[in-house]
Amino acid sequence: MTGRIPDQFIDDLLSRIDIVEIIAARLALKKAGSNYQALCPFHTERSASFTVSPGKQFYHCFGCGAHGTAIRFLMEYDRLEFREAVETLARHAGVKVPVGTGERRDGGIEELVDLTERVAELYRGWLKQHPDRHRAVDYLKTRGLSGDIAARFGMGYAPAAWDSLIRAVRAPEALQKTGLAIARENGGFYDRFRDRVMFPIRDRRGRVVGFGGRVIDDGEPKYLNSPDTPLFHKGREIYGLYECLQAEGHPAAIVVVEGYMDVVALAQHGIDNAVATLGTATGTYQVERLFQTTPNVIFCFDGDNAGRQAAWRALENALPAMRDDRQARFLFLPEGEDPDSLVRKEGAEAFTNRLGEDALPLSDFLFQTLRQDADLGSRDGSARLTARAAPLIRRLPPGIYRNVLVETLADMAKVSTGHIEAALRDDGGPRRPGKPAPPAASRHIARTPMRVAIAALLQNPALAAQAGEPSRWDANDAPGIKLLRQLLELLLKEPHLTTGAILERYRESDDEAALWKLATLDLPGDIEKEFADALQRLDDAALSQRKDDLYSALHGASFEDGLSRLKALNAEIRLQYLRDKQRQNALDEGEIDELNALLAARQ
């Protein structure tokens, strides 16, 4: 259930790390009895309902239902893939992630990374030594870039020949998988990037996953990116973010610009907190990643019509990520200027002042744009403004920021906030504040013996040792009995597993959702007694069903067969009786011998 990483490693890793330590590095936790609490990072709330259990090694929000182990938390909070989350925890614990037996490493991804790293090294080497490198070097000098900055961003040069890379690497099929080679229709391959200054694109771990190439002359396209591959996705990566975090571990703000050269030019002037998207609009996923790094994001665009359109798309995609503790602003540069040209013209200090003084808050940019041709002195204009704003405000998560924008819109349109909330509820908009959907944790879960037994076992795995042999339910097909047997067999074999480790075993299985609900089910009183009582009721129900089935079958059975079945049933009834007395420590010596004999007969 854990993919190519062995289950045993996941178990060991979760036993080595402390989920409280992992989450406390990202949230403000407060002690609450034996657990810790915080405001949930996955939904907006005013009172803490997010609980972290050090004993069970998992978290659960009783408000929105979010739950998981340390692995799931990193996946959701840091937006990591499963393997990335495991590797992050492994580094924290000082261990190395193994490769699953008989599996290719991560589906071949690591091999592709090795290849792109090698290609990046080739490009860097060609910028220094290729006979045609002078045009690229001269171009970078005219842009005011130093050798140190070029080295910091790993910049390189792709020669003009059609097969420079293919001849150097001698693995055209592998290069095609990374998007660096293109297959010819009549056979063979050719290099995707030719006669370009090359910008390696690094992921959050610093691995080269793709490239951008800037043409040296006036050819088209001016910028060319790697295509989407198993390793690289334009809509997920952010150019310069890795370099930004290397320069500033916790930047106070991040500036989003439109091109590679803008990022590098700003860094050349000491502005190290600039990043760029890769030829696409800034998506919600990318905005969320930026906000995980800093609470302040400044979008910096050209002041022309194209720049404002790009800014508007960024605004639309930023809305779902706008929680109360985050701020997005928009800076529009003078006509004909971009960050590269402007910082060279007026210097770093003046450019930084623009970022601080001229950048518009998201709400100002939003309402300035929406009210441009709406006559707010008329009812028609107010209705037009409301109709335009409602679908955008709907995209905001619930919270104070959303409420402020509702009040601002109501004030502009000269209507009550109630009218605005009514407009927001149209077309499936969010519920009115104060009437949220019932939290997942508060929904009623019927406490059947099966659910209580599984819940008790999850919450106290040591109880498995008291349950007896799971094989006694082999012939039982009651709903849930198969899962109960699996859990007991797992814990009898691996008694060291924590609650979190058990649940991680069932990640992405059909039983995952049910197990998480039961892991957080409130079991009042003595959990050991609850577990024993639940097992007793399951045994009673199974025995009763066997009686009914046997009596039905006896009508058509021979005398000898019927007698044999009745003897077997009586032995089962007697065995269960003796087991009950054993649990109560009430067996006498003769009954102990009888119990052992009955158990031996079942072997």
N, C-alpha and C positions, 0 to 999 in steps of 0.2 A: 504493500500500500504506500510505500515511500519511494517508488520509482527505482532508479538505478542505485541509490544509496542504500546499503544494507540496513535492515531493520535494527540489527544489533547495534550498529553505530549510532543510529538515531536515539535508541534507548539510552546508551551510554552518554551521549552528548547531553540529553535532557537531564540526566542525573548529575552531570558535572556543573552545569550552569544554574544560576538562581534567577528565576523569572522576575523576582522583585528587583534585582539589580539591573536586569535588562530594561525593564519598563521604567524604573526610577531614573534612568539616564535620559528619558524622554518626557516623562510626566512627573508632576509634583504629587507624590504619594504621601498619604497620611495613615498612620497606624489606626486600625479600627478592630480592637479585639485581637484575634489571632490572624486577621487578614489586613490588607491595605486597601485604601480607597482613593479615588481621584475622579475628577470630572472626565466623562467619557470623551476620548478624542475622535470618536466615530459618529457622534451626533451632538447637537447643542443642548446643554442642560444647565440648570442653575444649582442643583444639589447633586452631590456625587452619588452615582449609582454604579460606577465602574469598580469592580472588586478584583483584587489580585490575591490568590491563595498560595502562600509559600508551601503549605503542606501538600496540596494537590498539584502544585506547579502548573496552574492555568489561571486565566482571567475570564471574567464574565461581566457583562453589563446587564443589569436588571431593567434598564430603560429601553435599549434598542435590541438587546439579544446578542450583541457581538460577543464572541468567545473564542478561546483558542489557547494553544501553548505559546512558548516563547517564539517558536518558528512561525506560527500564524500571526503573532503580533508584528514581527518584523516584516512579514509579507504584506500585511494590511497597512501598517503605519509608515514603514519606510518604502513601500511599494516595490518590494523585492520579489523575484521569482523564488520558487521553493528552494532550488539548489543554492541560490545566492544567500537566502536566509540561513540555510544550514552552514554554508561556508563562513558567514559572518559570525555565527555562534561558535563555530569550530575555532576560528582565530581568537575569539574571546577566551575560549577554554584552553588554548594552546595545543590543539590537536589538528591532525590533517584528515580531510575527508577522503575516505577510501573509494575505490572503484568497485562497483558490484561485480561479482563473479560472472564471467562470461558475457559481460555487457561492453559495448563500445562506450567510451567515455562521453557521457552527456550527449549521446546521439551524434557524436562527431563534432560537436561545437568547439571543444577545446582544440581539436586539430585545425579547425578553421581559424581560431584565434592565433594559433602558432603561425599559420600562413600569413595572416594579415600583419602580424608583428614583423615577420621577415620582410614582407613587401614594404612596410613603412621604413625599415632600415635601408632597403635598397633605394627608395626615393630620397632619403636623407643623404645617402652616399653619392647619388648622382648629382645632387645639388652642390656637392663639394668637388666632385672629380670628373663628371661627364664632360666630354669635349664641347657640348652645346649648352653647358650650364650658364654661360655668361649672360645670355638673354634673361634667364630667370633671376640671376643675382642682380643684374642691373635694374630689373623691374622692381624687386624688393627694395633696393636702395632708393629708387625714385619715390617709393611709398613711405620712406623714412624709417624703415625697419632695420634694426641692428641684428647682428649675428646671434647675440644672446637671446633675443626674443624669438628668432626663427628656431633656435635650438630648444627653447622652452616649450614651444608648441609643436615641435617635431616636424617642422615644415620641410618639404622636399621638392623634387623635380621629376616629372615624367617626361622622358625624351620624346621627340617627335616621331620616331619610327613606329611602325604599326605593330611590332612584335618584340619590343625591348624587354618587357616584363616576362612574356612567354618564354623567350630564349634564356632569360636569367633564372627563372624558377623551374622550367621544364616540367610543369604539371598543369597543363591548360584546363583539364576537367575540374581540378580543384579550384583554380582561379575563377572558373565560370561560376562555381558555387558561391564564391564570395563577391560576385558581380564585377570582378576585375578583368575578366576576359569575356568576349562575346563570340558565339559560334557563327561562322559564315554559312550561308545557305548552301554553298557548293562544297562544304567540308573545311575543316581547320578552324582556327580561332584567331582573333586579333585583340590587342589591348584596348580596354575601354578608355583609359586616360592617356592622352598623348599631347606633348608640348604644353604642359600646364604646371603651374605652381601647385603643389599638393599639400593639403591640410588633413592630417589624420584625425579621425573622429574617435574619441575615447569614451568608453562607458564609465559608470560611476566607480568602477574598480581600476580604471586606468588602462584597460585593455583596448587595443585598437580594433574597432568593429566595422569601420567603414572609412570612406575618404570623400573629400570634396576637392575639386580641381578648378583653379581659376585660370582662364585662358590668358596667355601673355600678350598677344596682339589684340586686334579688334574682332576676332572670330566669335562665332556663336556655337553653343550657348556660352555666355560669359562665365557662368558657374555651372558645374556638372557634379552631381552627387552620385554616390553608390546607390544602386537600386536596392529595394527591400530584399533581404536574404534571410536564411535561418539565423544569421548572426546579427543582422542590422535591420532596424525598422525606423524609418525617418520620423514617424509620428511619436516615437518614444524617446529618442536620443536628443541631447541638447549640447551643441558644440560649445566647448570652453568651460563647461561646468566642472569637469575634473580639475582643470588648471586653476579655475577660480578657487576651489576648495583647497588646493595645494597651497595657494598664496594666502588665503584667509580661511581658517577652519570654520569660523562662524560669522560669515559676512552680515553686516547690519542691513544691507540691501543688495539686490541683484538687478542689474540693468539688462534688459532684453533688447538686442539690436537685430538688424536684418541680415547681416552677412559675416562671413569668416573674417574678412579684412577689417571690418569695424571692430570686432573683438580684439584682434591682434594689434590694431592701431591704438586702441584705448589702453591696452596693456603696455605698449611701448611708452605711453605717457604716464604710466603709474596708476592707471585706473584698472585694477585687477578683477573687478567684480562684474564684468560684462560677459554675456553669453548670447548665443544665437540659435534660432531654430533652423531647420535644414531645408529651406526652400518651400516650406509649407506654413500655413497659419499656425500660430501657437495654440496647441490643443489643450484640453482640460487635463489630460494626463501629465503633460509637461508642466503646466501651471502648478498642479498639485506637487510635483517633484520639487519645483522651485520653492514653494511654500514650506516644504519639509526642511528646507535648508535655511530659509530666512523668513521673517514675518513681513518683509517689505519687498515688493517687486515693482520695478519701474519699466514700463514699455516705452522704448525710444524709437520714434518713427519719423520719416521725412514728412515735411509739412504739406506736401502736395496731395492731390486727391487719392492717389494710389496708397500713400502712407496712411491717410485717414481711414480708408477702407480696410487696410490691414489692421489698424488699431481697433476698429469696430469688431472685426472677427476675433481679435484677441480678447476684447471685452466680453463678447458673448461666451467664449469658451472659459473665461476666468470666473464667471458667475457661480457655477456649482462649487467652486473651491473657496469662495469668499466666506470663511468663518469669521467670528467676531474679533479674533486676535490677529487678523491679517489685513494688510493694506496694499492695494494696487493703485498705481498712478500712471499717467500718460504724459510723455513729453514730446511735443512736436517741434522739429527743428526748422530753422528758416528755409525759405524756398531755395532749392538747388543745393542744399547742404545735406551731408550724411555725417554720422559720427566720425568717420575717418577724416573727412575734409575739415570738419569744424574743429576737432581737437587739434589738428595741425595748424589751423589758422589762429585760434584764440587761446590755445593752451589748456592744460588740465584743470587749473583752478577755475577758470571761467566756465568750462564745460561742467565741472562738478557743481558750481553755483546754479547753473541752469537746472540740473537735476533736483536740487533742493528747493529752488524758488519758483520755477516755471511749470513743474509737472502737475497736472490736474488730477485730483482724486477721481477714482472710478465713478463715483456718484455724480460728480460735476460733469464729467465727459458724457455720461449717460443722459442726463437730463438736458444738457445743452444741445445735444444732437436731436433728441426726441421732440423738443419744443420749437425747433427752428421754424416750421411753417404752421404751427398750431396757435391759433388766436385764443389765448387764455382768457380774454375778456368776454368770450362767448361760450355758451353751453356746448356748442358743436366742437369748439377747439379743446375744451376740457375733456369731452368724450373721446376725441381723437388721441389726445395725449395719454389718457388712461388705457385706451385700447392698444396703443403701441407699447406702453411700459409693462402692462400686465404679464405678457408671456416671458418677458425678460426677468421680472422680479420673481416669477414662479420658479425660475431656475436656481434661485438662492436657497441655501439651506436654512432651516428655521433658526432664529436667533435674534439678537439685538440689532445686528446690521440690517437684516431684512426688515425688521420693524421700523428702523429709522428711515429706510427708503420708502416704506409704505406711508409713513407720516409725511415725508417730503412730497411724495406724489399727491397725497390728499390735500396738502396745503396749496400746491401749485394748481391743482384742478378745482380747488374750492369745493371739495366734497368731504364727507366724513370718512374716517379710516374704515368704518363698517362697509361703506360702498366699495372701497378699494379691495377689501378682503373678499367681498362678494364676487368682484370681478376676477380675483385670483383663483377662487374656487371653481370657476367655469373651466370647461375643457380638462377636467381631471386635475385641477390645481391642488396644492396642499391644503390640508384641513385648516380651519381657523385656529389660531393660537388659543390655547386653553382647552381645546377639545382634541387632543392627540389620539391616535390609535392606541389601543391598549398595549402596553409593553409585552414583548414576547414572554418574559419571565412570569408575568402575572396571569397568563392564560391558564385555565384549569387543566391539570393533567390527572386523569383518574388513577388512583393508587391501587392497581391490580397487584396480586402477589408477584407476577412476573416482573412488572416494572419496579416494584420495591426491591426484589432480590437483585436485579441488575443495578439499580441505583445504589444500593448498599455496597455491592461489590466494587463499583467504580469509586465510590467515596472512601472506602476502606478496603483496599485490595488484599490486605492480610486475612480477611474473612474467608478467602478461598480455601485456606487450610482446614476450616471447620465444616466445609460443605460436603465432604465425602466424595466418592467417585462420581464424576460426571456421566460415566457409562450407564448408570442406573436409569438415565432418561433416553437411552439409545432408541427405544421403541416408541418414544413419546413424540407426537408431531404437533403439540400445542403451539399456538403462535408465540414466537419469541424464544422457545426452548432451545432452538439451534444456536442462537446468539448467546444464551446463558451458558450452554455447554462449551462454546468456543472460548468465552471469557474465563471460565473455570479451568479449562485445559491450558490456556495461555498462562494463567497466574500460578498454577501448580508447577508448570515447567519453568517459569521465570518469575519467582515471587518478589524479586527486587523492583518490579515495575511500579512507577508512580501513576497516579491518575492521569496526569498529562501525557505520560509515555503511552499508556493504554489508548487514550483517545487519538494520539498521533498515529497509532497503528491503523486506525480506522479512517484516516483522512481520505476524503474523496470516495469513500465506500457508500453503499446504499444505506448503511446503518449509522452513518456519521451524525446526522441531524438528531436522530432519536437518542443516541448515546449522550450527546451534549445536553439535551434537555434533562435526561435522567441524572447526569453528573451534577446538576445544579438543583435537583429536586430536594425540597425540604423534607427531611426525615426526622420528625420530632421524637424525643425520647432516646432509648438505648438502641443504637444502630445495630449492635450484635443481636439483640433480641428481635428487632424488626427483620433482620436477615433470616434468622432461624425460623421465625414464624412464617415468613413468606415461603421458605423451602418446604416447611411442613405442609402448608396449604397446597403447594404445587404437587407434592407427593400424594396427598390425599385425593386431589382431583385426578391425578393420573391413575391411581389405584381404583377409584370409583369408575373411571372410564373403562378400565380393563375388566372390571366386574360386569359392567353392562355389555361389553363386547362379547365376553365369554358366555353369559347367559343367553345371548342371542344366537351364538354359534352352536350351543349344546342341542338346540332343537333338531339339527340335522346331523349330529355327530354319533358315532358308534359308542357303545357303553364304555369300551376300553379307552377310546380317545377322550371321551368326556371326563372319565375318572382321572386320567392323566392331567388334563387341563385343570381340573378342580384342585388336585394336589399341588400343582404348580402355583395356582392362585393363593391357596391357603399358606403355602410357604412364603410367598411374597408378602401376604398380610402379616404373618408372624415376624418376618424380617423387619418390616417397617415398625411394628410394635416395639421390637427389641431396640431398634435404632433410636426410637423416641425415648425409651428409658435410658439408653446410653447417654443421650444429650442431657438428660436430667440427672446423670450420675446415680441412677437408681437400679442398676443391674445387680443381681446376686451372682454367685459363682456359677451356678448351673446355667443361668441365662447367658452369661459370658461365653461359656462353652457352646451353647446352642447357637449364639450369634456367629461365632467363628465357624461352626460347621456349616451354617447356611451360606455364609460368605464364600467358604471354600467350594461349596457345591455349585456356586454361580461361576466359578473361574472356568 
